[in-house]
């Protein structure tokens, strides 16, 4: 695959993976998860898990890495929601 396409995909993966960090920081600081949807986060965990499995099935390290990290971040948010919500 051409380098410019790989770079676009890599940048997208980094941005969509790291976008969850500000949410985790906000929850940790304020200990408030009232506006966080439990059902949406459970659905998101399931979807990201399936993306991780898909990445494993096609042998794509970028898909596996991005979705593995995203899964950990979303599980962190879900855990904080269950703890504070």
LOFIDREN-182072 format. One record per residue: residue number from 1; residue in one letter; y, z, x of N, C-alpha, C in turn. Coordinates in Angstrom, 3 decimals. Layout:
LOFIDREN-182072
@num NUM	residuo A	n_yy Y	n_zz Z	n_xx X	ca_yy Y	ca_zz Z	ca_xx X	c_yy Y	c_zz Z	c_xx X $
...
This chain:
LOFIDREN-182072
@num 1	residuo X	n_yy -1.174	n_zz 0.000	n_xx 0.846	ca_yy 0.000	ca_zz 0.000	ca_xx 0.000	c_yy 1.243	c_zz 0.000	c_xx 0.896 $
@num 2	residuo X	n_yy 2.261	n_zz -0.760	n_xx 0.521	ca_yy 3.481	ca_zz -0.827	ca_xx 1.343	c_yy 4.153	c_zz 0.540	c_xx 1.502 $
@num 3	residuo X	n_yy 4.770	n_zz 0.736	n_xx 2.661	ca_yy 5.385	ca_zz 2.010	ca_xx 3.002	c_yy 6.443	c_zz 2.436	c_xx 1.991 $
@num 4	residuo X	n_yy 7.280	n_zz 1.530	n_xx 1.522	ca_yy 8.346	ca_zz 1.910	ca_xx 0.593	c_yy 7.770	c_zz 2.437	c_xx -0.734 $
@num 5	residuo X	n_yy 6.633	n_zz 1.913	n_xx -1.148	ca_yy 5.985	ca_zz 2.407	ca_xx -2.369	c_yy 5.428	c_zz 3.806	c_xx -2.126 $
@num 6	residuo X	n_yy 4.812	n_zz 4.022	n_xx -0.979	ca_yy 4.296	ca_zz 5.352	ca_xx -0.627	c_yy 5.428	c_zz 6.375	c_xx -0.547 $
@num 7	residuo X	n_yy 6.575	n_zz 5.958	n_xx -0.007	ca_yy 7.713	ca_zz 6.867	ca_xx 0.099	c_yy 8.249	c_zz 7.257	c_xx -1.273 $
@num 8	residuo X	n_yy 8.322	n_zz 6.303	n_xx -2.191	ca_yy 8.780	ca_zz 6.602	ca_xx -3.548	c_yy 7.820	c_zz 7.587	c_xx -4.213 $
@num 9	residuo X	n_yy 6.535	n_zz 7.341	n_xx -4.094	ca_yy 5.535	ca_zz 8.242	ca_xx -4.667	c_yy 5.574	c_zz 9.624	c_xx -4.044 $
@num 10	residuo X	n_yy 5.746	n_zz 9.680	n_xx -2.740	ca_yy 5.812	ca_zz 10.972	ca_xx -2.048	c_yy 7.049	c_zz 11.759	c_xx -2.454 $
@num 11	residuo X	n_yy 8.183	n_zz 11.077	n_xx -2.551	ca_yy 9.411	ca_zz 11.747	ca_xx -2.973	c_yy 9.278	c_zz 12.264	c_xx -4.404 $
@num 12	residuo X	n_yy 8.701	n_zz 11.464	n_xx -5.279	ca_yy 8.480	ca_zz 11.898	ca_xx -6.662	c_yy 7.573	c_zz 13.119	c_xx -6.701 $
@num 13	residuo X	n_yy 6.529	n_zz 13.122	n_xx -5.908	ca_yy 5.595	ca_zz 14.252	ca_xx -5.875	c_yy 6.279	c_zz 15.528	c_xx -5.388 $
@num 14	residuo X	n_yy 7.082	n_zz 15.420	n_xx -4.348	ca_yy 7.782	ca_zz 16.587	ca_xx -3.809	c_yy 8.763	c_zz 17.152	c_xx -4.839 $
@num 15	residuo X	n_yy 9.534	n_zz 16.278	n_xx -5.465	ca_yy 10.537	ca_zz 16.733	ca_xx -6.436	c_yy 9.873	c_zz 17.380	c_xx -7.644 $
@num 16	residuo X	n_yy 8.867	n_zz 16.726	n_xx -8.223	ca_yy 8.243	ca_zz 17.279	ca_xx -9.423	c_yy 7.385	c_zz 18.502	c_xx -9.135 $
@num 17	residuo X	n_yy 6.966	n_zz 18.663	n_xx -7.901	ca_yy 6.214	ca_zz 19.868	ca_xx -7.533	c_yy 7.160	c_zz 21.039	c_xx -7.298 $
@num 18	residuo X	n_yy 8.211	n_zz 20.816	n_xx -6.532	ca_yy 9.111	ca_zz 21.906	ca_xx -6.172	c_yy 10.092	c_zz 22.290	c_xx -7.283 $
@num 19	residuo X	n_yy 10.193	n_zz 21.494	n_xx -8.323	ca_yy 11.140	ca_zz 21.800	ca_xx -9.405	c_yy 10.800	c_zz 23.102	c_xx -10.125 $
@num 20	residuo X	n_yy 9.586	n_zz 23.598	n_xx -9.958	ca_yy 9.173	ca_zz 24.835	ca_xx -10.635	c_yy 9.648	c_zz 26.087	c_xx -9.911 $
@num 21	residuo X	n_yy 10.021	n_zz 25.973	n_xx -8.656	ca_yy 10.426	ca_zz 27.139	ca_xx -7.873	c_yy 11.664	c_zz 27.828	c_xx -8.442 $
@num 22	residuo X	n_yy 12.727	n_zz 27.107	n_xx -8.836	ca_yy 13.874	ca_zz 27.807	ca_xx -9.434	c_yy 13.511	c_zz 28.589	c_xx -10.702 $
@num 23	residuo X	n_yy 12.584	n_zz 28.067	n_xx -11.498	ca_yy 12.158	ca_zz 28.781	ca_xx -12.703	c_yy 11.451	c_zz 30.083	c_xx -12.334 $
@num 24	residuo X	n_yy 10.595	n_zz 30.030	n_xx -11.334	ca_yy 9.889	ca_zz 31.240	ca_xx -10.885	c_yy 10.887	c_zz 32.265	c_xx -10.373 $
@num 25	residuo X	n_yy 11.864	n_zz 31.833	n_xx -9.588	ca_yy 12.879	ca_zz 32.746	ca_xx -9.056	c_yy 13.677	c_zz 33.383	c_xx -10.193 $
@num 26	residuo X	n_yy 14.070	n_zz 32.584	n_xx -11.172	ca_yy 14.829	ca_zz 33.114	ca_xx -12.302	c_yy 14.019	c_zz 34.147	c_xx -13.085 $
@num 27	residuo X	n_yy 12.767	n_zz 33.856	n_xx -13.342	ca_yy 11.917	ca_zz 34.809	ca_xx -14.067	c_yy 11.764	c_zz 36.086	c_xx -13.258 $
@num 28	residuo X	n_yy 11.516	n_zz 35.957	n_xx -11.962	ca_yy 11.322	ca_zz 37.141	ca_xx -11.118	c_yy 12.574	c_zz 38.008	c_xx -11.058 $
@num 29	residuo X	n_yy 13.739	n_zz 37.387	n_xx -11.019	ca_yy 15.000	ca_zz 38.140	ca_xx -10.947	c_yy 15.328	c_zz 38.851	c_xx -12.261 $
@num 30	residuo X	n_yy 15.167	n_zz 38.126	n_xx -13.369	ca_yy 15.608	ca_zz 38.649	ca_xx -14.660	c_yy 14.499	c_zz 39.302	c_xx -15.480 $
@num 31	residuo X	n_yy 13.257	n_zz 39.075	n_xx -15.085	ca_yy 12.099	ca_zz 39.624	ca_xx -15.798	c_yy 12.152	c_zz 39.290	c_xx -17.294 $
@num 32	residuo X	n_yy 12.612	n_zz 38.088	n_xx -17.583	ca_yy 12.762	ca_zz 37.641	ca_xx -18.964	c_yy 12.061	c_zz 36.298	c_xx -19.136 $
@num 33	residuo X	n_yy 11.075	n_zz 36.273	n_xx -20.006	ca_yy 10.348	ca_zz 35.031	ca_xx -20.272	c_yy 10.369	c_zz 34.669	c_xx -21.753 $
@num 34	residuo X	n_yy 11.300	n_zz 35.247	n_xx -22.507	ca_yy 11.352	ca_zz 35.000	ca_xx -23.947	c_yy 11.532	c_zz 33.514	c_xx -24.269 $
@num 35	residuo X	n_yy 12.256	n_zz 32.798	n_xx -23.441	ca_yy 12.508	ca_zz 31.380	ca_xx -23.727	c_yy 11.443	c_zz 30.459	c_xx -23.136 $
@num 36	residuo X	n_yy 10.432	n_zz 31.013	n_xx -22.504	ca_yy 9.360	ca_zz 30.217	ca_xx -21.921	c_yy 8.243	c_zz 30.079	c_xx -22.965 $
@num 37	residuo X	n_yy 7.840	n_zz 28.862	n_xx -23.239	ca_yy 6.794	ca_zz 28.610	ca_xx -24.228	c_yy 5.408	c_zz 28.818	c_xx -23.614 $
@num 38	residuo X	n_yy 4.660	n_zz 29.748	n_xx -24.181	ca_yy 3.305	ca_zz 30.025	ca_xx -23.703	c_yy 2.394	c_zz 28.823	c_xx -23.953 $
@num 39	residuo X	n_yy 2.452	n_zz 28.250	n_xx -25.147	ca_yy 1.564	ca_zz 27.123	ca_xx -25.468	c_yy 1.881	c_zz 25.897	c_xx -24.611 $
@num 40	residuo X	n_yy 3.147	n_zz 25.659	n_xx -24.317	ca_yy 3.504	ca_zz 24.526	ca_xx -23.467	c_yy 2.965	c_zz 24.731	c_xx -22.057 $
@num 41	residuo X	n_yy 3.083	n_zz 25.936	n_xx -21.538	ca_yy 2.607	ca_zz 26.197	ca_xx -20.180	c_yy 1.087	c_zz 26.142	c_xx -20.089 $
@num 42	residuo X	n_yy 0.397	n_zz 26.600	n_xx -21.121	ca_yy -1.069	ca_zz 26.488	ca_xx -21.131	c_yy -1.469	c_zz 25.014	c_xx -21.157 $
@num 43	residuo X	n_yy -0.792	n_zz 24.213	n_xx -21.987	ca_yy -1.069	ca_zz 22.772	ca_xx -22.040	c_yy -0.776	c_zz 22.120	c_xx -20.690 $
@num 44	residuo X	n_yy 0.324	n_zz 22.520	n_xx -20.069	ca_yy 0.697	ca_zz 21.953	ca_xx -18.777	c_yy -0.334	c_zz 22.304	c_xx -17.707 $
@num 45	residuo X	n_yy -0.825	n_zz 23.533	n_xx -17.704	ca_yy -1.869	ca_zz 23.928	ca_xx -16.754	c_yy -3.089	c_zz 23.025	c_xx -16.917 $
@num 46	residuo X	n_yy -3.503	n_zz 22.808	n_xx -18.162	ca_yy -4.668	ca_zz 21.964	ca_xx -18.417	c_yy -4.418	c_zz 20.529	c_xx -17.943 $
@num 47	residuo X	n_yy -3.244	n_zz 19.976	n_xx -18.248	ca_yy -2.920	ca_zz 18.616	ca_xx -17.829	c_yy -2.855	c_zz 18.459	c_xx -16.322 $
@num 48	residuo X	n_yy -2.206	n_zz 19.398	n_xx -15.645	ca_yy -2.101	ca_zz 19.333	ca_xx -14.179	c_yy -3.479	c_zz 19.514	c_xx -13.544 $
@num 49	residuo X	n_yy -4.305	n_zz 20.373	n_xx -14.131	ca_yy -5.676	ca_zz 20.547	ca_xx -13.646	c_yy -6.439	c_zz 19.216	c_xx -13.729 $
@num 50	residuo X	n_yy -6.270	n_zz 18.508	n_xx -14.846	ca_yy -6.934	ca_zz 17.216	ca_xx -14.987	c_yy -6.410	c_zz 16.200	c_xx -13.968 $
@num 51	residuo X	n_yy -5.097	n_zz 16.223	n_xx -13.675	ca_yy -4.553	ca_zz 15.355	ca_xx -12.635	c_yy -5.172	c_zz 15.689	c_xx -11.275 $
@num 52	residuo X	n_yy -5.374	n_zz 16.980	n_xx -11.015	ca_yy -6.016	ca_zz 17.396	ca_xx -9.766	c_yy -7.440	c_zz 16.857	c_xx -9.688 $
@num 53	residuo X	n_yy -8.188	n_zz 16.984	n_xx -10.772	ca_yy -9.557	ca_zz 16.454	ca_xx -10.813	c_yy -9.546	c_zz 14.932	c_xx -10.621 $
@num 54	residuo X	n_yy -8.603	n_zz 14.267	n_xx -11.279	ca_yy -8.467	ca_zz 12.814	ca_xx -11.125	c_yy -8.216	c_zz 12.452	c_xx -9.657 $
@num 55	residuo X	n_yy -7.313	n_zz 13.184	n_xx -9.011	ca_yy -7.042	ca_zz 12.940	ca_xx -7.600	c_yy -8.285	c_zz 13.104	c_xx -6.746 $
@num 56	residuo X	n_yy -9.105	n_zz 14.094	n_xx -7.082	ca_yy -10.363	ca_zz 14.300	ca_xx -6.350	c_yy -11.325	c_zz 13.143	c_xx -6.598 $
@num 57	residuo X	n_yy -11.379	n_zz 12.670	n_xx -7.832	ca_yy -12.300	ca_zz 11.590	ca_xx -8.175	c_yy -11.943	c_zz 10.282	c_xx -7.489 $
@num 58	residuo X	n_yy -10.643	n_zz 10.027	n_xx -7.306	ca_yy -10.239	ca_zz 8.779	ca_xx -6.641	c_yy -10.001	c_zz 8.979	c_xx -5.147 $
@num 59	residuo X	n_yy -10.127	n_zz 10.231	n_xx -4.676	ca_yy -9.975	ca_zz 10.514	ca_xx -3.256	c_yy -8.553	c_zz 10.375	c_xx -2.752 $
@num 60	residuo X	n_yy -7.580	n_zz 10.713	n_xx -3.602	ca_yy -6.178	ca_zz 10.581	ca_xx -3.210	c_yy -5.613	c_zz 11.936	c_xx -2.811 $
@num 61	residuo X	n_yy -5.407	n_zz 12.124	n_xx -1.503	ca_yy -4.867	ca_zz 13.385	ca_xx -1.008	c_yy -3.477	c_zz 13.687	c_xx -1.548 $
@num 62	residuo X	n_yy -2.577	n_zz 12.702	n_xx -1.653	ca_yy -1.263	ca_zz 13.008	ca_xx -2.214	c_yy -1.339	c_zz 13.507	c_xx -3.666 $
@num 63	residuo X	n_yy -2.189	n_zz 12.902	n_xx -4.468	ca_yy -2.343	ca_zz 13.346	ca_xx -5.859	c_yy -2.950	c_zz 14.747	c_xx -5.893 $
@num 64	residuo X	n_yy -3.942	n_zz 14.986	n_xx -5.057	ca_yy -4.565	ca_zz 16.307	ca_xx -5.010	c_yy -3.579	c_zz 17.371	c_xx -4.530 $
@num 65	residuo X	n_yy -2.843	n_zz 17.081	n_xx -3.472	ca_yy -1.921	ca_zz 18.064	ca_xx -2.907	c_yy -0.800	c_zz 18.398	c_xx -3.884 $
@num 66	residuo X	n_yy -0.178	n_zz 17.362	n_xx -4.428	ca_yy 0.936	ca_zz 17.589	ca_xx -5.350	c_yy 0.488	c_zz 18.370	c_xx -6.572 $
@num 67	residuo X	n_yy -0.634	n_zz 18.003	n_xx -7.143	ca_yy -1.093	ca_zz 18.683	ca_xx -8.345	c_yy -1.717	c_zz 20.041	c_xx -8.056 $
@num 68	residuo X	n_yy -2.292	n_zz 20.214	n_xx -6.878	ca_yy -2.800	ca_zz 21.530	ca_xx -6.497	c_yy -1.669	c_zz 22.545	c_xx -6.366 $
@num 69	residuo X	n_yy -0.597	n_zz 22.153	n_xx -5.684	ca_yy 0.561	ca_zz 23.045	ca_xx -5.529	c_yy 1.236	c_zz 23.272	c_xx -6.884 $
@num 70	residuo X	n_yy 1.395	n_zz 22.189	n_xx -7.656	ca_yy 1.997	ca_zz 22.326	ca_xx -8.982	c_yy 1.186	c_zz 23.271	c_xx -9.851 $
@num 71	residuo X	n_yy -0.127	n_zz 23.159	n_xx -9.799	ca_yy -0.987	ca_zz 24.043	ca_xx -10.582	c_yy -0.758	c_zz 25.506	c_xx -10.198 $
@num 72	residuo X	n_yy -0.656	n_zz 25.786	n_xx -8.919	ca_yy -0.397	ca_zz 27.162	ca_xx -8.476	c_yy 0.958	c_zz 27.664	c_xx -8.973 $
@num 73	residuo X	n_yy 1.971	n_zz 26.812	n_xx -8.932	ca_yy 3.296	ca_zz 27.221	ca_xx -9.392	c_yy 3.314	c_zz 27.461	c_xx -10.900 $
@num 74	residuo X	n_yy 2.676	n_zz 26.583	n_xx -11.668	ca_yy 2.636	ca_zz 26.750	ca_xx -13.118	c_yy 1.803	c_zz 27.983	c_xx -13.483 $
@num 75	residuo X	n_yy 0.727	n_zz 28.223	n_xx -12.768	ca_yy -0.059	ca_zz 29.436	ca_xx -13.017	c_yy 0.761	c_zz 30.689	c_xx -12.713 $
@num 76	residuo X	n_yy 1.628	n_zz 30.611	n_xx -11.713	ca_yy 2.532	ca_zz 31.724	ca_xx -11.411	c_yy 3.465	c_zz 31.978	c_xx -12.592 $
@num 77	residuo X	n_yy 4.044	n_zz 30.912	n_xx -13.120	ca_yy 4.926	ca_zz 31.050	ca_xx -14.294	c_yy 4.155	c_zz 31.612	c_xx -15.479 $
@num 78	residuo X	n_yy 2.952	n_zz 31.113	n_xx -15.685	ca_yy 2.117	ca_zz 31.595	ca_xx -16.791	c_yy 1.800	c_zz 33.086	c_xx -16.605 $
@num 79	residuo X	n_yy 1.474	n_zz 33.477	n_xx -15.394	ca_yy 1.213	ca_zz 34.893	ca_xx -15.122	c_yy 2.432	c_zz 35.753	c_xx -15.367 $
@num 80	residuo X	n_yy 3.609	n_zz 35.276	n_xx -14.958	ca_yy 4.841	ca_zz 36.009	ca_xx -15.203	c_yy 5.148	c_zz 36.086	c_xx -16.686 $
@num 81	residuo X	n_yy 4.844	n_zz 35.015	n_xx -17.415	ca_yy 5.047	ca_zz 35.017	ca_xx -18.868	c_yy 4.155	c_zz 36.077	c_xx -19.513 $
@num 82	residuo X	n_yy 2.921	n_zz 36.143	n_xx -19.099	ca_yy 1.997	ca_zz 37.135	ca_xx -19.666	c_yy 2.400	c_zz 38.555	c_xx -19.270 $
@num 83	residuo X	n_yy 2.941	n_zz 38.713	n_xx -18.083	ca_yy 3.339	ca_zz 40.038	ca_xx -17.623	c_yy 4.629	c_zz 40.535	c_xx -18.287 $
@num 84	residuo X	n_yy 5.636	n_zz 39.655	n_xx -18.363	ca_yy 6.948	ca_zz 40.076	ca_xx -18.871	c_yy 7.230	c_zz 39.664	c_xx -20.300 $
@num 85	residuo X	n_yy 6.411	n_zz 38.753	n_xx -20.832	ca_yy 6.739	ca_zz 38.187	ca_xx -22.141	c_yy 6.117	c_zz 38.878	c_xx -23.289 $
